[in-house]
Amino acid sequence: MKTIKTPHYSGPISKVFKSEHGLKEIYKQYEIELSEWPVEYEEKTLHSIFGTTYCIKCGDSDNPPLVMIHGLGVNSTSFHNNIKQLSEHFCVYLLDFPGGSGRSIPSLAMLKDRDISSWLSDTISQIEERKVTVLGASFGSWVAVEYAITQPKQLAQLILTAPPPLAGKAKLKFGTLMKMIQLGLNKNRVNMEKLCKLLSAPNYNPDNRTVTAIHQGLKYTKSFKESGHTIKKNLANKIATPISFIMGEHEILCDPASLSGHFPKANITIIENAGHLVGIEKSDPFNQAIIEAMTA
């Protein structure tokens, strides 16, 4: 494993991380996660006007390409439970989103203009010549849909997992929202474990890796803020690319019943006994749903 030096706490990175200590802690944890990575991987650092994008590549280059974008507050190592099975079937590219708790470093222009669709288009063109499937998890779903709407140059299909409401109907109850806000006011580890449980299916106990990732991400970074991560209905209806939604039956953010009218080409798979952390809670059926979507 190649060790990546922690960047200096200055410039755009100081607008993402709350402190130099937090930056070092997240980079240290990233090294631990990669030391326990279940498959062989190749690291890539991609350069553009949007800054530098850190990419982890796994799997045979001849297999169909799958680009995966993580959720808010975490990074590419959040796909630990998925990468072994998926990399057996696909050439997987995991991208750290600039502005998140990973190893990508955004430019000032990226932070100011937030041109995420252009960033993703530029990044994909640097790693693949073929059309790709883009999978977005939670916040990453919104990133993927923005790309599909504006610059789908290399897009074969979308797989959107545990999405925010997007163009559909929000499912989050007021009481649950207040609990999330209350827990977020004091981002200690105990509260972040409670938050993970709130996001999960009943009786699910979050693993240490997940709690650590969310704790560090929310404590040490300044969340990349956008206007609710929604898509206008008329734009969602125009997406011609095939879309597969994968959601837990206990999802708390988005009502799956509201999606089909806004995404007419969508196929919706519901995973039993899972919540918003569906890819972690039920990794085997989750991975299988991705494989089936890409081989249908």
C-alpha distance (Angstrom), angle and dihedral (degrees) to the residues before:
residue distance angle dihedral
M1 . . .
K2 3.79 . .
T3 3.79 113.8 .
I4 3.79 114.8 -135.0
K5 3.78 115.1 -148.0
T6 3.79 115.7 -121.5
P7 3.82 108.0 -107.2
H8 3.79 122.2 -120.3
Y9 3.77 114.8 -87.0
S10 3.78 96.8 -116.7
G11 3.80 140.6 96.9
P12 3.82 119.8 14.5
I13 3.80 93.8 -9.8
S14 3.81 90.1 64.6
K15 3.81 87.3 59.7
V16 3.82 90.1 56.7
F17 3.80 102.9 40.7
K18 3.79 120.1 52.0
S19 3.81 94.9 -141.7
E20 3.78 144.0 -0.6
H21 3.81 88.2 -109.8
G22 3.80 91.1 56.0
L23 3.80 91.4 48.6
K24 3.80 91.1 53.0
E25 3.80 93.2 45.9
I26 3.81 92.9 53.1
Y27 3.81 92.8 46.6
K28 3.81 89.6 48.4
Q29 3.81 91.4 51.6
Y30 3.81 90.3 47.1
E31 3.81 89.1 57.8
I32 3.80 89.9 51.6
E33 3.81 91.4 50.2
L34 3.81 93.0 50.0
S35 3.81 91.0 47.9
E36 3.82 86.1 59.6
W37 3.81 95.8 40.6
P38 3.82 107.9 138.2
V39 3.83 97.9 -140.1
E40 3.78 139.3 35.8
Y41 3.78 113.4 -86.1
E42 3.78 143.1 -175.3
E43 3.78 122.4 -140.8
K44 3.79 121.0 -140.5
T45 3.80 129.5 -175.5
L46 3.80 111.2 -160.1
H47 3.80 121.8 -161.1
S48 3.80 128.3 -151.8
I49 3.80 143.2 132.8
F50 3.82 86.1 -76.6
G51 3.81 91.9 63.6
T52 3.80 126.3 -107.5
T53 3.79 122.7 -32.3
Y54 3.79 120.0 -156.3
C55 3.80 114.6 -144.3
I56 3.80 132.5 -173.9
K57 3.80 113.8 -156.2
C58 3.82 120.6 -161.2
G59 3.78 132.5 172.6
D60 3.81 137.2 27.9
S61 3.80 113.9 -36.3
D62 3.81 89.7 -138.4
N63 3.80 92.8 61.8
P64 3.82 122.1 91.9
P65 3.83 110.7 -75.6
L66 3.81 120.5 -111.1
V67 3.82 120.5 -174.6
M68 3.81 114.1 -161.5
I69 3.82 126.6 -163.0
H70 3.79 119.9 -167.3
G71 3.79 130.9 -138.5
L72 3.78 131.8 -94.7
G73 3.81 117.4 -68.8
V74 3.82 95.3 16.6
N75 3.82 136.7 70.8
S76 3.79 140.5 -139.3
T77 3.80 93.4 -66.4
S78 3.83 86.8 72.1
F79 3.84 85.3 81.9
H80 3.83 91.2 65.7
N81 3.82 92.2 117.5
N82 3.80 92.8 50.1
I83 3.78 107.6 40.1
K84 3.82 100.5 78.4
Q85 3.79 95.8 56.3
L86 3.80 95.9 36.8
S87 3.81 94.7 48.2
E88 3.80 89.3 56.3
H89 3.80 88.5 65.4
F90 3.81 105.6 26.2
C91 3.76 145.0 34.1
V92 3.81 97.3 -111.5
Y93 3.79 125.6 -157.5
L94 3.81 116.1 -169.5
L95 3.80 113.0 -162.8
D96 3.79 125.5 -160.1
F97 3.79 105.6 -140.9
P98 3.84 112.8 -125.4
G99 3.77 106.5 -114.9
G100 3.80 94.8 34.9
S101 3.79 136.6 95.3
G102 3.79 95.8 -81.2
R103 3.79 138.3 86.5
S104 3.79 99.6 -80.4
I105 3.79 115.2 107.6
P106 3.82 115.7 -153.3
S107 3.77 124.1 -146.7
L108 3.79 120.1 -121.6
A109 3.82 87.5 -107.7
M110 3.82 90.4 56.6
L111 3.79 91.8 51.2
K112 3.79 91.9 46.4
D113 3.80 102.2 42.4
R114 3.83 98.0 26.9
D115 3.77 91.5 -153.2
I116 3.78 93.9 172.5
S117 3.81 97.2 162.3
S118 3.80 91.6 55.8
W119 3.80 89.8 46.5
L120 3.80 91.8 53.7
S121 3.80 92.7 43.9
D122 3.81 91.1 51.3
T123 3.81 92.3 45.8
I124 3.80 95.3 49.6
S125 3.81 91.4 48.8
Q126 3.82 89.0 56.7
I127 3.80 95.9 52.7
E128 3.81 104.8 34.1
E129 3.80 141.5 29.9
R130 3.81 93.3 -169.3
K131 3.78 128.5 76.6
V132 3.77 109.9 -89.5
T133 3.78 140.0 -153.5
V134 3.80 110.6 -123.6
L135 3.80 117.8 -152.0
G136 3.77 118.8 -167.2
A137 3.80 123.7 -171.0
S138 3.82 117.3 -152.9
F139 3.83 104.3 -50.1
G140 3.80 86.9 14.6
S141 3.83 88.1 62.8
W142 3.79 89.6 62.7
V143 3.82 90.5 48.7
A144 3.82 90.1 51.3
V145 3.81 93.3 48.7
E146 3.81 92.1 49.1
Y147 3.80 87.6 54.4
A148 3.82 92.2 47.7
I149 3.79 91.2 52.3
T150 3.79 99.8 47.1
Q151 3.81 112.7 19.4
P152 3.81 112.9 13.8
K153 3.79 93.7 155.4
Q154 3.80 96.3 141.9
L155 3.79 101.2 19.2
A156 3.81 119.5 131.6
Q157 3.81 97.7 168.1
L158 3.81 144.0 -25.6
I159 3.79 127.8 -120.2
L160 3.81 110.4 -168.4
T161 3.79 117.0 -170.4
A162 3.82 127.7 -170.3
P163 3.81 90.0 -12.4
P164 3.79 127.9 -169.1
P165 3.83 112.2 -115.1
L166 3.84 92.1 -78.0
A167 3.82 104.0 171.5
G168 3.79 92.3 -23.5
K169 3.78 131.8 82.9
A170 3.79 122.9 -68.9
K171 3.80 113.8 -119.1
L172 3.79 98.8 -172.2
K173 3.80 111.0 121.3
F174 3.79 119.8 -138.5
G175 3.79 92.9 -119.3
T176 3.79 91.8 51.8
L177 3.79 90.9 47.8
M178 3.81 90.8 53.2
K179 3.81 90.4 50.4
M180 3.81 90.2 51.8
I181 3.81 91.3 49.7
Q182 3.80 91.6 47.8
L183 3.80 92.3 51.2
G184 3.79 90.8 46.0
L185 3.79 93.1 55.8
N186 3.79 89.4 71.0
K187 3.78 109.4 33.0
N188 3.79 98.0 -165.6
R189 3.78 120.6 141.3
V190 3.81 94.9 -103.6
N191 3.81 91.5 55.3
M192 3.79 92.3 45.2
E193 3.79 89.7 53.7
K194 3.80 88.1 52.2
L195 3.80 89.1 49.7
C196 3.82 90.7 52.2
K197 3.81 89.6 51.6
L198 3.79 90.3 48.9
L199 3.80 89.6 53.9
S200 3.80 93.1 47.6
A201 3.78 137.1 70.4
P202 3.82 117.6 -80.0
N203 3.81 113.8 -79.4
Y204 3.82 93.1 15.8
N205 3.80 114.4 135.0
P206 3.83 111.9 -153.2
D207 3.79 115.5 -129.4
N208 3.79 122.7 -117.9
R209 3.82 93.0 -106.8
T210 3.80 93.0 57.7
V211 3.80 95.3 44.8
T212 3.81 91.2 48.6
A213 3.80 92.7 50.0
I214 3.80 95.2 49.5
H215 3.81 92.5 41.4
Q216 3.79 92.9 52.8
G217 3.79 94.7 40.4
L218 3.79 95.5 52.7
K219 3.82 95.3 37.0
Y220 3.79 99.7 45.9
T221 3.82 106.1 30.9
K222 3.77 136.7 62.1
S223 3.79 104.2 -123.6
F224 3.80 114.9 -117.0
K225 3.80 98.9 -110.1
E226 3.78 124.6 -146.7
S227 3.80 134.1 159.6
G228 3.79 100.4 -80.3
H229 3.80 97.3 -58.6
T230 3.77 92.2 -96.8
I231 3.80 133.4 146.6
K232 3.79 125.0 -147.3
K233 3.81 110.6 -108.6
N234 3.81 94.4 -126.9
L235 3.81 90.4 55.2
A236 3.80 93.7 45.8
N237 3.81 89.9 52.9
K238 3.80 90.6 57.0
I239 3.79 96.1 59.7
A240 3.80 105.7 114.4
T241 3.80 95.1 -178.0
P242 3.82 115.6 103.6
I243 3.80 110.8 -103.2
S244 3.80 130.2 -158.1
F245 3.80 119.7 -168.3
I246 3.81 117.9 -159.1
M247 3.80 113.8 -168.4
G248 3.78 139.8 162.9
E249 3.79 118.2 -115.4
H250 3.82 88.3 -122.7
E251 3.81 95.2 50.3
I252 3.82 108.5 150.5
L253 3.82 102.5 -168.9
C254 3.80 108.7 51.6
D255 3.80 131.9 33.8
P256 3.84 105.5 -133.0
A257 3.81 91.5 -157.2
S258 3.80 89.4 65.7
L259 3.80 96.5 55.3
S260 3.80 104.3 72.1
G261 3.80 93.9 66.3
H262 3.78 91.9 52.5
F263 3.81 97.9 39.9
P264 3.84 104.0 39.2
K265 3.82 95.2 -177.9
A266 3.80 93.8 49.4
N267 3.78 127.1 124.1
I268 3.82 113.8 -159.8
T269 3.81 123.2 -152.2
I270 3.81 118.8 -172.0
I271 3.81 117.4 -156.9
E272 3.80 113.9 -149.7
N273 3.81 122.0 -125.4
A274 3.81 93.3 13.2
G275 3.77 135.5 109.8
H276 3.80 135.3 -171.8
L277 3.82 90.9 -42.4
V278 3.81 89.7 58.8
G279 3.82 96.1 142.6
I280 3.79 90.0 56.9
E281 3.79 100.6 33.9
K282 3.81 95.7 50.1
S283 3.77 104.7 15.9
D284 3.83 98.0 160.4
P285 3.84 98.2 55.9
F286 3.80 88.8 36.4
N287 3.80 92.1 54.7
Q288 3.79 90.8 45.0
A289 3.80 90.8 52.8
I290 3.81 89.4 54.6
I291 3.81 91.9 48.6
E292 3.79 91.4 49.7
A293 3.82 92.1 48.0
M294 3.81 91.6 52.4
T295 3.81 96.3 44.1
A296 3.79 99.1 41.5
